[in-house]
Amino acid sequence: MVTRRKFIEFAGIGISLAARRGDGKGRTADEALQDLIAGNQRFAKGQVSAPRRRPDDFRALAEAQYPEAVIVSCADSRVAPEILFDVGVGDIFVIRVAGNIIGGAGATVKGSIEYAIAELNTPLVVVLGHSACGAVKSAIQHIDAKDKLPGSIEGLVELVKPAVSRSRGTPGDPLENAIRANVQLGVERLRGLEPILAPRVKKGTLKIAGGVYDLKTGLVTLL
């Protein structure tokens, strides 16, 4: 079995199975997660391979896609999963929404995730939060003030408030704690999401993981 340490060694010299072949078909969740870890290590070390980003690479996947992972990340302009995981076209199925919100996000987010699982047989979902998340910061600021935010920003922040409440009283930085709690709530929601995700999680054919991306170091820490 290829260990996580071995994949990190691969990362140092710019080698990743997914990056090399551009086809996640048949990958297991553990293999997909190892690929992401390796790619992020390359990115953080400044040793990116920038795989398959030419027009020819896009044309090769015009008929079908086989992403090895779904990444649900924040819409923050500094958080681009394809870059921070050093992957190319076709590797990951990316869903971006402010605050990487799952609970209460509605059919557009959950349906997109379900599509990747049911139709593309993607074995892994990663809910990816990030440091200094504005949506979580706003929830912390406004949960006590009880003030109103303009437009639909109010409804967005309301969806993050359960994470703030869960993390209250936890030792450490309140924002960092709430960011982690927000990811954990998303992971829990997806693991129990019927009728598509939950049965696959129970059978072991689907893994739901959570992580936090550090804007300063470039590293993703799995929770």
MARMARSE-750617 format. One record per residue: z, x, y of N, C-alpha, C, O in turn. Coordinates in steps of 0.1 Angstrom, whole numbers, padded with zeros to 4 digits. Atoms other than C-alpha are relative to their C-alpha. Layout:
% residues N
   n.up  n.east  n.north  ca.up  ca.east  ca.north   c.up  c.east  c.north   o.up  o.east  o.north
      Z       X        Y      Z        X         Y      Z       X        Y      Z       X        Y
...
This chain:
% residues 223
   n.up  n.east  n.north  ca.up  ca.east  ca.north   c.up  c.east  c.north   o.up  o.east  o.north
   0000    0008    -0012   0000     0000      0000   0000    0009     0012   0007    0019     0013
   0000   -0008    -0013  -0008     0013      0035   0011   -0004     0008   0013   -0016     0012
  -0012    0003    -0008   0024     0015      0055  -0004   -0001     0015  -0014    0003     0019
   0001    0001    -0015   0029     0008      0092  -0002    0014     0006  -0009    0016     0015
   0000   -0014    -0005   0035     0045      0097  -0014    0006    -0002  -0020    0013     0007
   0014   -0005     0003   0001     0053      0081  -0010   -0005     0010  -0019    0002     0015
   0009    0006    -0009  -0016     0029      0104   0001    0005     0014  -0008    0007     0021
  -0002   -0006    -0013   0000     0044      0134  -0006    0014     0001  -0012    0018     0011
   0007   -0013     0001  -0013     0078      0122  -0015   -0002     0002  -0022    0006     0009
   0014    0003    -0002  -0047     0062      0120  -0003   -0002     0015  -0014    0002     0020
   0002    0004    -0014  -0043     0049      0155  -0001    0013     0009  -0009    0013     0018
   0000   -0013    -0008  -0037     0085      0168  -0014    0006     0000  -0018    0013     0009
   0013   -0006     0000  -0072     0095      0157  -0011   -0011     0002  -0023   -0008    -0001
   0010    0010    -0004  -0089     0062      0167  -0006   -0007    -0012  -0017   -0012    -0010
   0006    0007     0011  -0094     0047      0133   0007   -0013    -0003   0019   -0013    -0004
  -0006    0013     0004  -0089     0010      0125  -0011   -0007    -0009  -0022   -0007    -0005
   0010    0006     0009  -0105    -0009      0096  -0007   -0011     0007  -0019   -0012     0006
   0006    0012    -0007  -0111    -0040      0118  -0010    0006     0010  -0021    0000     0012
   0008   -0005    -0011  -0124    -0019      0147  -0013    0006    -0006  -0023    0006     0001
   0011   -0007     0006  -0148    -0001      0123  -0010   -0010    -0005  -0022   -0007    -0005
   0010    0009     0007  -0164    -0031      0106  -0003   -0012     0008  -0013   -0019     0005
   0002    0012    -0008  -0160    -0060      0130  -0001   -0013    -0008  -0009   -0022    -0004
   0001    0012     0008  -0155    -0085      0103   0014   -0002    -0006   0018    0005    -0015
  -0013    0003     0005  -0121    -0101      0096   0000   -0008    -0013   0011   -0012    -0017
   0000    0009     0012  -0133    -0121      0066   0007    0007    -0012   0004    0019    -0015
  -0007   -0006     0011  -0110    -0116      0037   0012    0008     0003   0019    0012    -0006
  -0012   -0007    -0004  -0083    -0099      0057   0013   -0008    -0003   0012   -0021    -0001
  -0013    0007     0001  -0047    -0108      0049   0007    0001     0013   0004    0008     0022
  -0007    0000    -0012  -0022    -0115      0076   0007    0013     0003   0007    0018     0014
  -0007   -0014    -0002  -0003    -0082      0070  -0011    0010     0004  -0008    0018     0013
   0011   -0009    -0004  -0036    -0063      0072  -0004   -0002     0014  -0006    0008     0022
   0003    0003    -0014  -0045    -0081      0104   0010    0005     0010   0007    0011     0020
  -0011   -0004    -0008  -0011    -0074      0119   0000    0016     0002   0002    0021     0012
   0000   -0014     0000  -0014    -0037      0110  -0012    0005     0009  -0010    0015     0016
   0011   -0004    -0009  -0048    -0035      0127   0004   -0002     0014   0000    0007     0022
  -0004    0003    -0014  -0034    -0050      0159   0010    0011     0004   0009    0016     0015
  -0010   -0011    -0003  -0004    -0025      0158  -0007    0013     0003  -0004    0020     0012
   0007   -0013    -0001  -0028     0004      0153  -0008    0000     0013  -0008    0010     0020
   0008    0001    -0012  -0051    -0008      0181   0009    0001     0013   0005    0008     0022
  -0009   -0001    -0011  -0022    -0012      0205   0006    0014     0002   0008    0019     0013
  -0004   -0014    -0001  -0009     0023      0197  -0011    0008     0006  -0008    0017     0015
   0011   -0008    -0006  -0043     0037      0205  -0001   -0003     0015  -0002    0006     0023
   0001    0003    -0014  -0044     0018      0238   0012    0006     0008   0009    0012     0019
  -0011   -0005    -0007  -0009     0029      0248   0000    0015     0002   0005    0021     0011
   0001   -0014    -0001  -0017     0065      0241  -0013    0005     0007  -0015    0017     0009
   0012   -0004    -0007  -0050     0064      0260  -0011    0005    -0009  -0019    0013    -0004
   0010   -0005     0010  -0070     0070      0229  -0009   -0012    -0005  -0012   -0013    -0017
   0007    0012     0004  -0090     0037      0228  -0014    0004    -0005  -0020    0013    -0001
   0013   -0002     0006  -0121     0035      0207  -0010   -0009     0006  -0022   -0007     0004
   0009    0009    -0007  -0136     0006      0227  -0011   -0005    -0010  -0023   -0003    -0007
   0010    0003     0010  -0153    -0008      0196  -0009   -0012     0003  -0004   -0022     0009
   0010    0011     0001  -0184    -0030      0194   0001   -0009     0013   0005   -0020     0013
   0001    0008    -0012  -0189    -0041      0230  -0013    0001     0007  -0015   -0001     0019
   0014   -0001    -0005  -0226    -0035      0234  -0007   -0013    -0003  -0003   -0021    -0012
   0008    0012     0003  -0252    -0063      0235  -0004   -0002    -0015  -0003   -0013    -0020
   0004    0000     0015  -0263    -0054      0199   0011   -0006    -0008   0009   -0013    -0018
  -0011    0004     0007  -0228    -0060      0187   0002   -0015     0001   0006   -0022    -0009
  -0001    0014    -0002  -0227    -0095      0202  -0011   -0007    -0008  -0008   -0018    -0014
   0011    0007     0007  -0261    -0104      0187   0003    0000    -0015  -0001   -0009    -0022
  -0003   -0001     0014  -0249    -0093      0152   0009   -0011    -0005   0009   -0015    -0016
  -0010    0010     0004  -0222    -0120      0153  -0005   -0014     0005   0003   -0024     0006
   0005    0013    -0006  -0244    -0148      0168   0000   -0011    -0010   0002   -0023    -0005
   0000    0011     0009  -0245    -0168      0136   0013   -0004    -0005   0015   -0015    -0010
  -0013    0004     0005  -0209    -0167      0126   0011    0010     0005   0008    0021     0010
  -0012   -0009    -0004  -0174    -0153      0135   0011    0000    -0011   0013   -0010    -0018
  -0011   -0001     0010  -0146    -0141      0113   0012    0008     0006   0015    0019     0002
  -0011   -0007    -0007  -0117    -0132      0136   0012    0001    -0010   0015   -0008    -0018
  -0011   -0002     0009  -0087    -0117      0118   0013   -0005     0006   0023   -0005    -0002
  -0012    0005    -0006  -0061    -0130      0142  -0003   -0009     0012  -0013   -0008     0019
  -0001    0008    -0012  -0054    -0157      0168   0010    0006     0009   0022    0008     0005
  -0009   -0005    -0009  -0038    -0144      0199   0002   -0011     0011  -0007   -0014     0018
  -0003    0010    -0011  -0020    -0170      0222   0007    0008     0010   0019    0011     0008
  -0006   -0008    -0010  -0013    -0151      0253   0000   -0006     0014  -0006   -0017     0016
   0000    0005    -0014  -0006    -0156      0290  -0013    0002     0007  -0021    0011     0003
   0012   -0002    -0008  -0034    -0161      0315   0001    0011     0010  -0009    0013     0017
  -0002   -0011    -0010  -0020    -0133      0336  -0012    0010    -0001  -0016    0014    -0012
   0011   -0009    -0001  -0048    -0110      0348   0002    0013    -0006  -0007    0021    -0009
  -0003   -0013     0005  -0030    -0080      0335   0002    0001    -0015   0005    0011    -0021
  -0002    0001     0015  -0028    -0092      0299  -0013   -0004    -0006  -0016   -0016    -0007
   0013    0002     0006  -0062    -0089      0282   0001    0004    -0015   0000    0016    -0017
  -0002   -0004     0014  -0057    -0090      0244  -0010    0009    -0006  -0007    0018    -0013
   0011   -0008     0005  -0091    -0075      0236   0002    0015     0004  -0001    0024    -0004
  -0002   -0013    -0005  -0082    -0045      0257   0013    0007    -0006   0013    0018    -0011
  -0013   -0006     0004  -0045    -0040      0248   0001    0002    -0015   0010    0010    -0019
   0000   -0002     0014  -0052    -0043      0211  -0012    0009    -0004  -0014    0011    -0016
   0012   -0009     0003  -0084    -0021      0214  -0009   -0006    -0011  -0011    0001    -0021
   0009    0006     0010  -0106    -0045      0195  -0013   -0004     0006  -0015   -0003     0019
   0013    0003    -0005  -0142    -0055      0198  -0004   -0015    -0002   0005   -0023    -0006
   0005    0014     0001  -0163    -0087      0198   0002   -0005    -0015  -0001    0002    -0024
  -0002    0006     0013  -0154    -0110      0169   0013    0003    -0007   0016   -0003    -0017
  -0012   -0004     0007  -0121    -0094      0160   0012   -0011     0002   0019   -0014    -0008
  -0012    0009    -0002  -0096    -0119      0176  -0005   -0012     0008  -0015   -0012     0015
   0003    0013    -0005  -0097    -0155      0186   0011   -0002     0011   0023   -0005     0008
  -0010    0000    -0011  -0080    -0156      0221   0001   -0013     0007  -0009   -0020     0011
  -0003    0012    -0008  -0063    -0186      0237   0010    0004     0010   0021    0009     0008
  -0008   -0005    -0011  -0049    -0179      0271   0005   -0012     0009  -0003   -0020     0013
  -0005    0010    -0008  -0026    -0202      0290   0013    0005     0007   0020    0013     0001
  -0011   -0005    -0007   0000    -0195      0317   0013   -0002    -0007   0016   -0013    -0012
  -0012    0001     0007   0033    -0187      0301  -0001    0000    -0015   0009   -0003    -0022
   0003    0000     0015   0017    -0185      0266   0008   -0012    -0006   0015   -0010    -0016
  -0008    0012     0004   0031    -0221      0262  -0006   -0006    -0013  -0018   -0007    -0014
   0004    0007     0012   0029    -0238      0228   0006   -0014     0001  -0002   -0024     0001
  -0006    0013    -0001   0054    -0267      0230  -0004   -0008     0012  -0001   -0003     0023
   0003    0008    -0011   0041    -0295      0251  -0014    0004     0006  -0018   -0003     0016
   0013   -0004    -0006   0008    -0277      0258  -0012   -0009    -0003  -0022   -0009     0003
   0010    0010     0003  -0012    -0305      0242  -0011    0004    -0010  -0010    0015    -0015
   0011   -0002     0011  -0043    -0308      0220  -0009    0011     0003  -0014    0017    -0006
   0009   -0011    -0003  -0063    -0282      0239   0004    0013    -0006  -0004    0021    -0011
  -0006   -0012     0006  -0040    -0254      0229   0002    0000    -0015  -0003    0008    -0022
  -0003    0002     0014  -0028    -0266      0196  -0012   -0002    -0009  -0014    0003    -0020
   0012    0003     0007  -0062    -0279      0186  -0009    0013    -0002  -0015    0015    -0012
   0008   -0013     0001  -0078    -0245      0194   0006    0009    -0011  -0002    0015    -0018
  -0006   -0008     0010  -0053    -0228      0172  -0003   -0005    -0014  -0007    0002    -0023
   0003    0007     0013  -0058    -0253      0144  -0015    0002    -0004  -0017    0004    -0016
   0014   -0003     0003  -0096    -0248      0146  -0002    0013    -0006  -0008    0015    -0017
   0002   -0014     0006  -0093    -0211      0140   0006    0001    -0014   0001    0008    -0022
  -0006    0000     0013  -0070    -0217      0110  -0008   -0008    -0010  -0011   -0003    -0021
   0006    0009     0010  -0088    -0246      0094  -0015    0003    -0002  -0020    0002    -0013
   0014   -0002     0001  -0124    -0237      0101  -0004    0014    -0001  -0015    0017    -0008
   0004   -0014     0001  -0124    -0199      0104   0008    0008    -0010   0006    0019    -0012
  -0008   -0006     0010  -0097    -0192      0079   0008    0012     0005   0010    0022    -0002
  -0007   -0012    -0006  -0079    -0168      0103   0015    0000    -0006   0021   -0010    -0006
  -0013   -0001     0007  -0047    -0156      0085   0012    0003     0009   0024    0002     0004
  -0011   -0004    -0008  -0026    -0146      0115   0000   -0006     0014  -0011   -0007     0020
  -0001    0004    -0014  -0014    -0161      0148   0011    0008     0006   0022    0010     0001
  -0010   -0007    -0008   0004    -0140      0174   0002   -0007     0013  -0007   -0008     0021
  -0003    0005    -0013   0022    -0156      0203   0005    0012     0008   0014    0018     0005
  -0003   -0012    -0007   0022    -0129      0229   0004   -0003     0014  -0003   -0007     0023
  -0006    0001    -0013   0045    -0129      0259  -0002    0014     0007  -0007    0023     0001
   0001   -0013    -0007   0046    -0101      0285   0011    0001     0010   0017   -0009     0015
  -0011   -0003    -0010   0071    -0085      0309  -0004   -0005     0013  -0016   -0007     0016
   0002    0005    -0014   0075    -0099      0344  -0009   -0012     0000  -0017   -0014     0010
   0008    0012     0000   0059    -0132      0334   0004   -0009     0011   0015   -0013     0013
  -0002    0008    -0012   0055    -0153      0365   0004   -0014    -0004   0013   -0020     0004
  -0004    0014     0004   0058    -0187      0347   0014    0000    -0004   0021   -0010    -0001
  -0014    0000     0004   0091    -0177      0331   0009    0003     0012   0020   -0003     0013
  -0007   -0003    -0012   0103    -0162      0364   0002   -0013     0008   0013   -0015     0014
  -0001    0013    -0008   0095    -0195      0382   0010   -0010    -0006   0017   -0017     0001
  -0009    0009     0006   0114    -0215      0356   0014    0004     0002   0023   -0005     0004
  -0014   -0004    -0003   0145    -0194      0361   0004   -0003     0014   0015   -0008     0016
  -0003    0002    -0014   0143    -0197      0398   0002   -0014     0004   0010   -0018     0012
   0000    0014    -0004   0138    -0234      0399   0009   -0009    -0009   0011   -0021    -0006
  -0007    0008     0009   0159    -0246      0370   0014   -0004     0007   0019   -0015     0004
  -0013    0004    -0007   0191    -0245      0392  -0003   -0006     0013   0004   -0015     0017
   0003    0006    -0013   0175    -0252      0425  -0005   -0014     0000  -0003   -0022     0009
   0005    0014     0002   0160    -0284      0412  -0010   -0004     0011  -0010   -0016     0015
   0010    0003    -0010   0132    -0282      0437  -0013   -0003    -0006  -0015   -0001    -0019
   0013    0004     0005   0096    -0294      0433  -0010    0011     0003  -0010    0016     0014
   0011   -0009    -0002   0066    -0272      0428  -0012   -0008     0002  -0013   -0019    -0003
   0012    0008    -0003   0032    -0283      0440  -0009   -0002    -0012  -0010    0007    -0021
   0010    0003     0010   0006    -0299      0418   0005    0001    -0014   0017   -0003    -0017
  -0003   -0001     0014   0006    -0293      0381   0009    0012    -0004   0013    0014    -0015
  -0009   -0011     0002   0026    -0261      0385   0014   -0005    -0004   0021    0001    -0012
  -0013    0006     0003   0057    -0283      0383   0001   -0003    -0015   0010    0000    -0022
   0000    0003     0014   0047    -0296      0349   0000    0012    -0009   0006    0012    -0020
   0000   -0013     0008   0039    -0261      0336   0013    0007    -0001   0017    0011    -0012
  -0013   -0006     0000   0072    -0247      0346   0010   -0008    -0008   0019   -0002    -0014
  -0009    0009     0008   0090    -0277      0330  -0001    0004    -0015   0009    0004    -0022
   0002   -0003     0014   0075    -0266      0297   0007    0014    -0004   0009    0016    -0016
  -0006   -0013     0003   0091    -0231      0300   0015   -0001     0001   0022    0007    -0004
  -0015    0001    -0002   0126    -0243      0310   0008   -0001    -0013   0019    0005    -0013
  -0008    0000     0012   0137    -0249      0274   0003    0015    -0005   0014    0018    -0010
  -0003   -0014     0004   0134    -0211      0268   0010    0006     0009   0019    0014     0004
  -0011   -0005    -0009   0155    -0204      0299   0013   -0005    -0004   0023    0002    -0004
  -0012    0006     0004   0181    -0228      0287   0005    0007    -0013   0017    0010    -0014
  -0004   -0006     0013   0181    -0212      0252   0006    0014     0002   0016    0018    -0005
  -0004   -0014    -0002   0185    -0177      0266   0012    0002     0009   0017    0013     0011
  -0011   -0001    -0010   0213    -0185      0291   0012    0005    -0007   0016    0001    -0018
  -0012   -0005     0006   0244    -0165      0284  -0002    0011    -0009   0008    0017    -0014
   0003   -0011     0009   0227    -0139      0263   0001    0013     0008  -0003    0014     0019
  -0001   -0013    -0007   0236    -0103      0272  -0013    0006     0003  -0023    0005    -0005
   0013   -0006    -0004   0209    -0084      0290  -0006   -0006     0012   0000   -0015     0019
   0008    0005    -0011   0183    -0091      0316  -0004   -0015    -0002  -0010   -0018    -0012
   0003    0014     0002   0179    -0129      0321  -0015   -0002    -0001  -0019   -0011    -0009
   0015    0003     0001   0141    -0127      0326  -0005    0005    -0013  -0013   -0002    -0020
   0005   -0005     0013   0135    -0105      0296   0005   -0009    -0011  -0002   -0011    -0021
  -0006    0009     0010   0158    -0127      0275  -0008   -0013    -0001  -0011   -0018    -0012
   0007    0012     0000   0139    -0158      0286  -0014    0001    -0005  -0020   -0007    -0011
   0014   -0003     0005   0105    -0142      0279   0000    0000    -0015  -0009   -0005    -0021
  -0001   -0001     0014   0116    -0134      0244   0002   -0014    -0006  -0004   -0018    -0016
  -0003    0013     0005   0130    -0169      0239  -0012   -0009     0001  -0014   -0017    -0008
   0012    0008    -0002   0098    -0184      0252  -0010    0002    -0012  -0016   -0007    -0017
   0009   -0004     0012   0078    -0165      0225   0006   -0006    -0013  -0002   -0011    -0021
  -0006    0005     0012   0103    -0174      0198  -0001   -0015    -0002  -0004   -0020    -0013
   0002    0014     0000   0101    -0211      0207  -0014   -0003    -0004  -0017   -0013    -0012
   0014    0002     0004   0063    -0209      0204  -0002    0003    -0014  -0010   -0005    -0021
   0001   -0004     0014   0065    -0192      0170   0006   -0011    -0008   0000   -0015    -0018
  -0006    0010     0008   0089    -0218      0157  -0008   -0013     0000  -0009   -0020    -0010
   0008    0013    -0001   0068    -0247      0170  -0013    0001    -0009  -0016   -0008    -0016
   0012   -0001     0008   0037    -0233      0153   0003    0000    -0015  -0005   -0005    -0023
  -0003    0000     0014   0054    -0226      0120   0003   -0014    -0006   0001   -0016    -0018
  -0003    0013     0005   0064    -0262      0117  -0011   -0011     0004  -0009   -0023     0003
   0011    0009    -0005   0031    -0277      0131  -0008   -0006    -0011  -0015    0001    -0018
   0008    0007     0010   0017    -0303      0108  -0013   -0006     0007  -0013   -0007     0019
   0001   -0001     0015  -0007    -0310      0092  -0007    0013    -0005  -0009    0015    -0017
   0008   -0011     0003  -0026    -0277      0093   0008    0013    -0002   0006    0020    -0012
  -0007   -0013     0001  -0003    -0248      0100   0011    0001    -0009   0012    0010    -0018
  -0013   -0001     0007   0030    -0256      0084  -0003    0001    -0015   0004    0010    -0022
   0002   -0002     0014   0016    -0260      0048  -0005    0014    -0003  -0001    0019    -0014
   0005   -0013     0003  -0002    -0227      0050   0011    0011     0002   0011    0021    -0005
  -0011   -0009    -0001   0029    -0210      0063   0009    0000    -0012   0013    0010    -0017
  -0009    0001     0012   0049    -0223      0034  -0007    0006    -0013   0000    0012    -0021
   0007   -0006     0012   0022    -0212      0009  -0001    0015     0002  -0005    0022    -0008
   0001   -0014    -0002   0022    -0177      0025  -0014    0005     0003  -0017    0017     0003
   0014   -0004    -0003  -0015    -0178      0034  -0002    0002     0015  -0013    0006     0020
   0000   -0001    -0015  -0007    -0179      0072   0013    0006     0005   0024    0002     0001
  -0012   -0006    -0006   0017    -0158      0092  -0001   -0003     0015  -0011   -0001     0021
  -0002    0003    -0015   0030    -0167      0127   0009    0011     0005   0021    0012     0000
  -0008   -0011    -0005   0043    -0137      0146   0001   -0001     0015  -0007   -0008     0022
  -0002   -0001    -0014   0056    -0131      0181   0002    0014     0005   0007    0022    -0002
  -0002   -0013    -0006   0055    -0102      0204   0000    0000     0015  -0003   -0010     0021
   0000   -0001    -0015   0060    -0091      0240  -0007    0013     0004  -0004    0024    -0001
   0008   -0011    -0006   0036    -0068      0259   0007    0005     0012   0010   -0002     0021
  -0006   -0007    -0011   0052    -0043      0283  -0011    0005     0010  -0019    0014     0006
   0011   -0004    -0009   0030    -0040      0314   0001    0015     0004  -0010    0021     0008
  -0002   -0014    -0004   0044    -0005      0322  -0004    0010    -0011  -0010    0020    -0008
   0002   -0010     0011   0042     0012      0288  -0013   -0003    -0008  -0019    0006    -0014
   0012    0004     0008   0012    -0008      0273   0003   -0003    -0014  -0006   -0006    -0022
  -0003    0002     0014   0031    -0013      0241   0004   -0015    -0002   0010   -0021     0006
  -0004    0013     0005   0036    -0046      0222   0011    0002    -0009   0010    0010    -0019
  -0012    0000     0009   0070    -0051      0206   0000   -0013    -0007   0001   -0023    -0001
  -0001    0012     0008   0071    -0075      0177   0014   -0005     0000   0023    0003    -0001
  -0013    0006     0000   0100    -0099      0177   0003   -0004    -0014   0014   -0009    -0017
